[in-house]
């Protein structure tokens, strides 16, 4: 199954890893939710600091 990718350079969406602008497309899917979230503390701290 293919996932939708977003170009880091021009912010366009597509299925190929290389964009027509020459940039690289990355996955935009968020990570799965887990009750044992290892990085939740760091994410909340970063959100409070406005990072």
N, CA and C of each residue as an Amber inpcrd file, in Angstrom:
protein
   153
   0.8370000  -1.1730000   0.0000000   0.0000000   0.0000000   0.0000000
   0.8890000   1.2470000   0.0000000   0.5770000   2.1830000  -0.8570000
   1.3340000   3.4300000  -0.9480000   0.7520000   4.4680000  -0.0040000
   1.6350000   5.3010000   0.5270000   1.2080000   6.3900000   1.3960000
   1.4470000   7.7160000   0.6940000   0.6620000   8.7110000   1.0530000
   0.8260000  10.0440000   0.4850000   2.0720000  10.6740000   1.0900000
   2.8850000  11.2830000   0.2410000   4.1210000  11.9250000   0.6620000
   4.0350000  13.4220000   0.3980000   4.7620000  14.2230000   1.1890000
   4.7670000  15.6740000   1.0360000   6.1960000  16.1350000   0.7790000
   6.3790000  17.0180000  -0.1950000   7.6930000  17.5470000  -0.5390000
   8.1530000  18.5460000   0.5280000   9.4070000  18.3940000   0.9710000
   9.9540000  19.3100000   1.9710000  10.2230000  20.6880000   1.3790000
  10.4790000  20.7150000   0.0870000  10.8870000  21.9600000  -0.5750000
   9.6890000  22.8280000  -1.0000000   8.7470000  22.2390000  -1.7560000
   7.6430000  23.0360000  -2.3060000   6.2850000  22.7180000  -1.6710000
   6.2310000  21.7860000  -0.7410000   5.0180000  21.4030000  -0.0060000
   3.9290000  20.7860000  -0.8750000   4.2890000  20.2230000  -2.0310000
   3.2960000  19.5330000  -2.8530000   3.1890000  18.0820000  -2.3900000
   2.0680000  17.4270000  -2.7230000   1.8190000  16.0530000  -2.3240000
   1.9290000  15.1430000  -3.5410000   2.2900000  13.8830000  -3.3000000
   2.3690000  12.9070000  -4.3700000   2.7100000  11.5400000  -3.8220000
   2.8520000  10.5570000  -4.7240000   3.1580000   9.1900000  -4.3240000
   4.6220000   8.8190000  -4.5620000   5.3140000   9.5720000  -5.4200000
   6.7190000   9.2850000  -5.6980000   7.6110000   9.9750000  -4.6730000
   8.7740000   9.3500000  -4.3670000   9.6790000   9.9230000  -3.3680000
  10.3930000  11.1710000  -3.8690000  10.5930000  11.2820000  -5.1800000
  11.2200000  12.4750000  -5.7480000  10.1500000  13.3920000  -6.3130000
  10.2550000  14.6730000  -6.0000000   9.2940000  15.6660000  -6.4790000
   9.7780000  16.2450000  -7.8130000   8.8680000  16.8250000  -8.5680000
   9.2290000  17.4410000  -9.8430000  10.0870000  18.6890000  -9.6550000
  10.0640000  19.2820000  -8.4420000  10.8800000  20.4700000  -8.1740000
  12.3150000  20.0910000  -7.8110000  12.5630000  18.7930000  -7.6440000
  13.8980000  18.3230000  -7.2830000  14.0440000  18.0240000  -5.8060000
  13.0090000  18.2850000  -5.0270000  13.0370000  18.0310000  -3.5880000
  12.7020000  16.5890000  -3.2600000  12.8160000  16.2470000  -2.0020000
  12.5110000  14.9040000  -1.5260000  11.1880000  14.9310000  -0.7820000
  10.3230000  13.9420000  -1.0450000   9.0420000  13.8520000  -0.3570000
   9.1780000  12.9290000   0.8460000   8.5170000  13.3210000   1.9430000
   8.5510000  12.5490000   3.1730000   7.1380000  12.1520000   3.5840000
   7.0180000  11.1370000   4.4390000   5.7280000  10.6820000   4.9410000
   5.1470000  11.7230000   5.8880000   3.8510000  11.9830000   5.7690000
   3.1940000  12.9660000   6.6170000   2.2660000  12.3180000   7.6400000
   2.2480000  10.9700000   7.6700000   1.4110000  10.2700000   8.6400000
   1.9440000  10.4690000  10.0430000   1.0830000  10.7770000  11.0020000
   1.5470000  10.8700000  12.3900000   1.8330000   9.4760000  12.9470000
   2.6660000   9.3740000  13.9740000   2.9210000   8.0580000  14.5700000
   1.6740000   7.5200000  15.2500000   1.5920000   6.1870000  15.3920000
   0.4520000   5.5580000  16.0500000   0.4080000   5.9540000  17.5220000
  -0.8070000   6.0170000  18.0760000  -0.9770000   6.3280000  19.4930000
  -0.6140000   5.0970000  20.3140000   0.0770000   5.3020000  21.4130000
   0.4240000   4.2250000  22.3110000   0.2650000   4.7030000  23.7510000
  -0.3930000   3.9100000  24.6020000  -0.5070000   4.2970000  26.0070000
   0.8600000   4.3730000  26.6920000   1.8170000   3.5600000  26.2420000
   3.1790000   3.6070000  26.7860000   4.0290000   4.5380000  25.9230000
   3.6170000   5.7860000  25.8140000   4.2900000   6.7660000  24.9580000
   5.6330000   7.1690000  25.5660000   6.7360000   6.6980000  24.9460000
   8.0750000   6.9660000  25.4710000   8.4490000   8.4360000  25.3860000
   7.9610000   9.1200000  24.3670000   8.3920000  10.4890000  24.1000000
   7.3350000  11.5380000  24.4320000   6.2460000  11.1430000  25.0800000
   5.1650000  12.0650000  25.4100000   5.6140000  13.2170000  26.2890000
   6.4540000  12.9120000  27.2780000   6.9410000  13.9530000  28.1850000
   7.7220000  15.0230000  27.4200000   8.5780000  14.5940000  26.5040000
   9.3860000  15.5370000  25.7170000   8.5230000  16.3590000  24.7680000
   7.5180000  15.7100000  24.1690000   6.6380000  16.4010000  23.2350000
   5.8250000  17.4770000  23.9580000   5.3090000  17.1460000  25.1480000
   4.5360000  18.1290000  25.9170000   5.4120000  19.2960000  26.3520000
   6.6540000  18.9940000  26.7490000   7.5790000  20.0500000  27.1550000
   7.9020000  20.9590000  25.9800000   8.1010000  20.3920000  24.8040000
   8.3940000  21.1910000  23.6100000   7.1880000  22.0500000  23.2410000
   5.9900000  21.5320000  23.4030000   4.7780000  22.2840000  23.0830000
   4.6230000  23.4790000  24.0320000   4.9470000  23.2760000  25.3180000
   4.8650000  24.3660000  26.2920000   5.8740000  25.4830000  25.9730000
   7.0540000  25.0780000  25.5150000   8.1090000  26.0610000  25.2070000
   7.8960000  26.7400000  23.8650000   6.9620000  26.1990000  23.0740000
   6.6490000  26.8020000  21.7820000   7.6080000  26.4100000  20.6770000
   8.2340000  25.2480000  20.8110000   9.1810000  24.7810000  19.7900000
   8.4590000  24.1270000  18.6500000
